[in-house]
Amino acid sequence: MKEVKKQGGLNAEIQSRIGHQLRAMYDDVVRQGVPDRFAELIRKLDGPEAVAQAAQTDQAAKTDGRD
């Protein structure tokens, strides 16, 4: 007699619930943005030209009232 293997895994409802929860967590992380210290580090790694350009952008944002 041939053995029938049980299919493992998650059913569609459980997969859907996990997907919704993962999306909610991911969206929360994305909304947090990049901390200022990381943004500054990235600017430094990009080189002096990027730092000067970022400083100009930051100054323009301050005068425009943007944060």
Backbone as a printed PyTorch tensor [residue, N CA C, xyz], in Angstrom:
tensor([[[ 0.8110, -1.1800,  0.0000],
         [ 0.0000,  0.0000,  0.0000],
         [ 0.8680,  1.2630,  0.0000]],

        [[ 0.4820,  2.2460, -0.7470],
         [ 1.2420,  3.4790, -0.8740],
         [ 0.9100,  4.4200,  0.2900]],

        [[ 1.9670,  4.9910,  0.8840],
         [ 1.7670,  5.9290,  1.9850],
         [ 1.3790,  7.2940,  1.4340]],

        [[ 0.4470,  7.9090,  2.0890],
         [ 0.0370,  9.2620,  1.7030],
         [ 0.6990, 10.2340,  2.6640]],

        [[ 1.4960, 11.1380,  2.1060],
         [ 2.1730, 12.1380,  2.9360],
         [ 1.2190, 13.2710,  3.2350]],

        [[ 1.2840, 13.7360,  4.4720],
         [ 0.4960, 14.9070,  4.8420],
         [ 1.1740, 16.1540,  4.2870]],

        [[ 0.3700, 17.0380,  3.7630],
         [ 0.8930, 18.3000,  3.2880],
         [ 1.1150, 19.2160,  4.4880]],

        [[ 2.3130, 19.7130,  4.6370],
         [ 2.5960, 20.6530,  5.7120],
         [ 2.2970, 22.0620,  5.2480]],

        [[ 2.4470, 22.9780,  6.1470],
         [ 2.2700, 24.3780,  5.7610],
         [ 1.0730, 24.9990,  6.4220]],

        [[ 0.8180, 26.1910,  5.9990],
         [-0.2460, 26.9890,  6.5940],
         [-1.3840, 27.1400,  5.5960]],

        [[-2.5890, 27.1650,  6.1380],
         [-3.7230, 27.3500,  5.2280],
         [-3.7980, 28.8120,  4.7840]],

        [[-4.6540, 29.0770,  3.8390],
         [-4.7400, 30.4120,  3.2380],
         [-5.1270, 31.4770,  4.2590]],

        [[-6.0110, 31.1510,  5.1890],
         [-6.4350, 32.1380,  6.1860],
         [-5.2690, 32.5530,  7.0790]],

        [[-4.4940, 31.6030,  7.5160],
         [-3.3470, 31.9090,  8.3780],
         [-2.3040, 32.6960,  7.5990]],

        [[-2.0410, 32.3200,  6.3640],
         [-1.0940, 33.0660,  5.5320],
         [-1.5480, 34.5090,  5.3540]],

        [[-2.8350, 34.6970,  5.1450],
         [-3.3730, 36.0410,  4.9730],
         [-3.2090, 36.8660,  6.2480]],

        [[-3.4920, 36.2750,  7.3920],
         [-3.3530, 36.9900,  8.6580],
         [-1.9000, 37.3750,  8.9190]],

        [[-0.9910, 36.4580,  8.6290],
         [ 0.4410, 36.7510,  8.7990],
         [ 0.8510, 37.8840,  7.8590]],

        [[ 0.3750, 37.8380,  6.6270],
         [ 0.6840, 38.8860,  5.6560],
         [ 0.2050, 40.2510,  6.1170]],

        [[-1.0130, 40.3160,  6.6480],
         [-1.5440, 41.5920,  7.1400],
         [-0.7090, 42.1090,  8.3080]],

        [[-0.3440, 41.2260,  9.2130],
         [ 0.4490, 41.6440, 10.3670],
         [ 1.8430, 42.1180,  9.9530]],

        [[ 2.4580, 41.4130,  9.0210],
         [ 3.7810, 41.8280,  8.5360],
         [ 3.7130, 43.1890,  7.8460]],

        [[ 2.6610, 43.3970,  7.0310],
         [ 2.5100, 44.6970,  6.3570],
         [ 2.3260, 45.8210,  7.3740]],

        [[ 1.5390, 45.5660,  8.4150],
         [ 1.3170, 46.5900,  9.4370],
         [ 2.6250, 46.9350, 10.1500]],

        [[ 3.4200, 45.9240, 10.4650],
         [ 4.7020, 46.1650, 11.1250],
         [ 5.6410, 46.9260, 10.1990]],

        [[ 5.6960, 46.5200,  8.9400],
         [ 6.5740, 47.1670,  7.9750],
         [ 6.1710, 48.6270,  7.7830]],

        [[ 4.8690, 48.8820,  7.6420],
         [ 4.3900, 50.2540,  7.4630],
         [ 4.7800, 51.1250,  8.6460]],

        [[ 4.7010, 50.5760,  9.8570],
         [ 5.0780, 51.3250, 11.0500],
         [ 6.5600, 51.6930, 11.0120]],

        [[ 7.4010, 50.7580, 10.5960],
         [ 8.8410, 51.0150, 10.5140],
         [ 9.1310, 52.0710,  9.4530]],

        [[ 8.4670, 51.9920,  8.3240],
         [ 8.6860, 52.9570,  7.2450],
         [ 8.2780, 54.3590,  7.6850]],

        [[ 7.1690, 54.4710,  8.4200],
         [ 6.7000, 55.7790,  8.8890],
         [ 7.6710, 56.4270,  9.8680]],

        [[ 8.4860, 55.6400, 10.5290],
         [ 9.4190, 56.1970, 11.5070],
         [10.5110, 57.0210, 10.8350]],

        [[10.8160, 56.7310,  9.6090],
         [11.8230, 57.4870,  8.8910],
         [13.2420, 57.1250,  9.3250]],

        [[14.1820, 57.8600,  8.7860],
         [15.5990, 57.6270,  9.0740],
         [16.0300, 58.5940, 10.1740]],

        [[16.6180, 58.0740, 11.2520],
         [17.0940, 58.9760, 12.3110],
         [18.1370, 59.9550, 11.7670]],

        [[18.1570, 61.1490, 12.3400],
         [19.0760, 62.1950, 11.8690],
         [20.5250, 61.7390, 11.8750]],

        [[20.9350, 60.9910, 12.8970],
         [22.3450, 60.5730, 12.9700],
         [22.7050, 59.6310, 11.8230]],

        [[21.7400, 58.8110, 11.3700],
         [22.0170, 57.9320, 10.2340],
         [22.0710, 58.7330,  8.9390]],

        [[21.1770, 59.6810,  8.8000],
         [21.1780, 60.5200,  7.6000],
         [22.4940, 61.2860,  7.4940]],

        [[22.9690, 61.8070,  8.6300],
         [24.2470, 62.5260,  8.6410],
         [25.4000, 61.6030,  8.2690]],

        [[25.3990, 60.3940,  8.7860],
         [26.4480, 59.4270,  8.4620],
         [26.4410, 59.1060,  6.9650]],

        [[25.2600, 58.9240,  6.4160],
         [25.1590, 58.6420,  4.9790],
         [25.7010, 59.8110,  4.1710]],

        [[25.3810, 61.0400,  4.5970],
         [25.9180, 62.2240,  3.8960],
         [27.4400, 62.2400,  3.9410]],

        [[28.0050, 61.9070,  5.1010],
         [29.4680, 61.9010,  5.2290],
         [30.0890, 60.8340,  4.3350]],

        [[29.4520, 59.6960,  4.2450],
         [29.9800, 58.6190,  3.4160],
         [29.8790, 58.9540,  1.9310]],

        [[28.9180, 59.7710,  1.5630],
         [28.7550, 60.1690,  0.1650],
         [29.8510, 61.1130, -0.2900]],

        [[30.5040, 61.7980,  0.6270],
         [31.6020, 62.6770,  0.2750],
         [31.2870, 64.1330,  0.5250]],

        [[32.2930, 64.9780,  0.3700],
         [32.1430, 66.4040,  0.6650],
         [31.0980, 67.1020, -0.2070]],

        [[30.9670, 66.6850, -1.4480],
         [29.9840, 67.3220, -2.3240],
         [28.5780, 67.0750, -1.8090]],

        [[28.3250, 65.8760, -1.3590],
         [26.9980, 65.5370, -0.8420],
         [26.7080, 66.2860,  0.4450]],

        [[27.7220, 66.4780,  1.2930],
         [27.5420, 67.2110,  2.5480],
         [27.1800, 68.6610,  2.2590]],

        [[27.8880, 69.2840,  1.3120],
         [27.6080, 70.6790,  0.9590],
         [26.2050, 70.8080,  0.3750]],

        [[25.8270, 69.8860, -0.4760],
         [24.4940, 69.9310, -1.0800],
         [23.4210, 69.7070, -0.0200]],

        [[23.6460, 68.7850,  0.9130],
         [22.6780, 68.5290,  1.9790],
         [22.5290, 69.7450,  2.8730]],

        [[23.6190, 70.4390,  3.1430],
         [23.5640, 71.6380,  3.9710],
         [22.7220, 72.7170,  3.2860]],

        [[22.8880, 72.8490,  1.9770],
         [22.0960, 73.8240,  1.2340],
         [20.6230, 73.4470,  1.2620]],

        [[20.3290, 72.1690,  1.1190],
         [18.9510, 71.6870,  1.1530],
         [18.3390, 71.9220,  2.5210]],

        [[19.1040, 71.6220,  3.5870],
         [18.6210, 71.8420,  4.9490],
         [18.3300, 73.3150,  5.1930]],

        [[19.2240, 74.1810,  4.7210],
         [19.0360, 75.6200,  4.9030],
         [17.8110, 76.0980,  4.1480]],

        [[17.6120, 75.5920,  2.9370],
         [16.4480, 75.9870,  2.1500],
         [15.1650, 75.5120,  2.8350]],

        [[15.1840, 74.3420,  3.4040],
         [14.0010, 73.8090,  4.0930],
         [13.6700, 74.6590,  5.3140]],

        [[14.6850, 75.1240,  6.0160],
         [14.4570, 75.9620,  7.2020],
         [13.8380, 77.2980,  6.8070]],

        [[14.2800, 77.8590,  5.6980],
         [13.7330, 79.1470,  5.2740],
         [12.3540, 78.9900,  4.6680]],

        [[12.0370, 77.8030,  4.1470],
         [10.7050, 77.5350,  3.5770],
         [ 9.6940, 77.1480,  4.6520]],

        [[10.1910, 76.8690,  5.8570],
         [ 9.3040, 76.4500,  6.9370],
         [ 9.0910, 74.9540,  6.9820]],

        [[ 9.8010, 74.2160,  6.1360],
         [ 9.6950, 72.7640,  6.1600],
         [10.6350, 72.2130,  7.2200]],

        [[10.3280, 70.9870,  7.6940],
         [11.2180, 70.3200,  8.6680],
         [11.9710, 69.2050,  8.0300]]])
